[in-house]
Amino acid sequence: MSMATSTERTAKLEASIEAQAKKLAELKAKKAKIDARGRYKEKAEERKKETRRLVLLGAFLKSRMDASEETKAKNMTGLDGFLKRPEERALFDLPVNS
């Protein structure tokens, strides 16, 4: 039975360290991918909630405007100052600003 020399043992340890470092890098990359996917899902869910809030707010505001000409006039004046893009202004029959 031959005994491994110190240099051989050191080389084996270095190879093991290198393999473990590679495995660690792979695991860190996998974790980063999982974390990124989680952040994406959270952001997507928040965008869905925000869209739903805006739709509900719009429905609420429209019901108020349908119920009261005074409320409608105030909100249309507000929209006139708020909307800048011609295609958005056209949705509310507002004149296009030059």
Number of C-alpha atoms within 10 A of each C-alpha: 3 4 7 9 9 9 9 11 12 12 12 12 12 12 12 12 12 12 12 12 12 12 12 12 12 12 12 12 12 12 12 12 12 12 12 12 12 12 12 12 12 12 12 12 12 12 12 12 12 12 12 12 12 12 12 12 12 12 12 12 15 15 12 15 17 12 11 11 11 12 15 17 12 12 16 16 12 11 15 17 9 10 16 12 10 13 12 13 17 12 8 12 11 16 10 14 10 4
